[in-house]
């Protein structure tokens, strides 16, 4: 399997298209590693401004793919490092119109 950090970084470029399931799997895999590089990749993904480079096929339809990925990144960062990225996550929640992202951030980082 390709390096999950490469998959995450690839989703933030126009050079390659990443499958939805591949990106979600990569987020879960880096969350399990609990390394500084994994944390940084998730922060970069969470704060990425622009459309993700996702291949066709299955896509979520309850919210945008970017918002689904943001909620996955928030959950992963919370599981990995607790309150360490609370400010970053709150800033993302404040900047998004997504009520789901706002709810997940408020649940994970109350206060």
C-alpha positions as CSV (number, residue, x, y, z in Angstrom):
1,X,0.0,0.0,0.0
2,X,1.3,3.5,-0.8
3,X,2.5,5.7,2.1
4,X,-0.5,7.3,3.7
5,X,1.3,10.6,4.0
6,X,1.9,10.6,0.3
7,X,-1.8,9.9,-0.3
8,X,-2.8,12.8,2.0
9,X,-0.4,15.2,0.3
10,X,-1.5,14.0,-3.1
11,X,-5.1,14.9,-2.4
12,X,-3.9,18.5,-1.9
13,X,-2.3,18.8,-5.3
14,X,-3.7,18.8,-8.8
15,X,-1.0,16.4,-10.0
16,X,-2.8,13.3,-8.9
17,X,-6.3,12.1,-8.1
18,X,-6.9,10.1,-5.0
19,X,-9.9,7.8,-4.4
20,X,-12.3,8.8,-1.6
21,X,-11.7,5.5,0.2
22,X,-8.0,5.8,-0.2
23,X,-7.9,9.2,1.4
24,X,-10.2,8.2,4.3
25,X,-8.0,5.1,4.8
26,X,-4.8,7.2,4.8
27,X,-6.3,9.5,7.4
28,X,-7.1,6.5,9.7
29,X,-3.6,5.0,9.1
30,X,-1.7,8.2,9.9
31,X,-3.9,8.7,13.0
32,X,-2.8,5.3,14.3
33,X,0.9,6.3,13.9
34,X,0.8,9.2,16.3
35,X,3.9,10.8,14.8
36,X,4.8,14.5,14.4
37,X,4.7,14.0,10.6
38,X,1.2,12.5,10.8
39,X,0.0,15.3,12.9
40,X,1.4,17.9,10.5
41,X,-0.2,16.1,7.5
42,X,-3.6,16.2,9.2
43,X,-3.2,19.9,10.2
44,X,-2.2,20.7,6.5
45,X,-5.2,18.8,5.3
46,X,-7.5,20.4,7.8
47,X,-6.4,23.9,6.8
48,X,-6.1,23.3,3.1
49,X,-7.9,26.0,1.1
50,X,-9.2,24.6,-2.2
51,X,-10.8,21.6,-3.7
52,X,-9.3,18.2,-3.0
53,X,-8.0,16.2,-5.9
54,X,-10.4,13.3,-5.6
55,X,-11.0,10.6,-8.3
56,X,-14.5,9.8,-9.5
57,X,-16.5,7.0,-7.9
58,X,-18.1,7.0,-4.5
59,X,-18.4,10.4,-2.9
60,X,-20.3,11.3,0.3
61,X,-23.5,13.2,-0.4
62,X,-24.5,14.5,3.1
63,X,-21.9,17.2,2.9
64,X,-19.0,18.2,0.6
65,X,-16.0,15.9,0.4
66,X,-13.8,18.7,1.8
67,X,-16.1,19.0,4.9
68,X,-16.2,15.2,5.4
69,X,-12.4,15.2,5.3
70,X,-12.2,18.1,7.7
71,X,-14.4,16.2,10.2
72,X,-12.2,13.1,9.8
73,X,-9.0,15.2,10.3
74,X,-10.5,16.9,13.4
75,X,-11.4,13.5,14.9
76,X,-8.0,12.1,14.1
77,X,-6.1,15.1,15.6
78,X,-8.3,14.9,18.7
79,X,-7.6,11.2,19.1
80,X,-3.9,11.6,18.5
81,X,-3.1,14.7,20.6
82,X,-6.1,15.8,22.7
83,X,-6.3,19.6,23.0
84,X,-3.0,20.3,21.2
85,X,-4.7,21.5,18.0
86,X,-7.8,22.9,19.6
87,X,-7.1,26.5,18.3
88,X,-6.4,25.2,14.8
89,X,-9.7,23.2,14.8
90,X,-11.7,26.1,16.2
91,X,-10.3,28.5,13.6
92,X,-11.3,26.0,10.8
93,X,-14.8,25.7,12.4
94,X,-15.2,29.5,12.5
95,X,-14.2,29.8,8.8
96,X,-16.5,27.1,7.4
97,X,-20.2,27.4,6.7
98,X,-20.6,23.6,7.5
99,X,-22.7,23.0,10.6
100,X,-21.4,19.5,10.8
101,X,-17.7,20.6,11.0
102,X,-18.8,23.2,13.6
103,X,-20.6,20.6,15.6
104,X,-17.7,18.1,15.6
105,X,-15.2,20.8,16.6
106,X,-17.4,21.9,19.4
107,X,-17.9,18.4,20.6
108,X,-14.2,17.6,20.5
109,X,-12.9,20.9,21.8
110,X,-15.5,22.5,24.0
111,X,-14.8,25.8,25.5
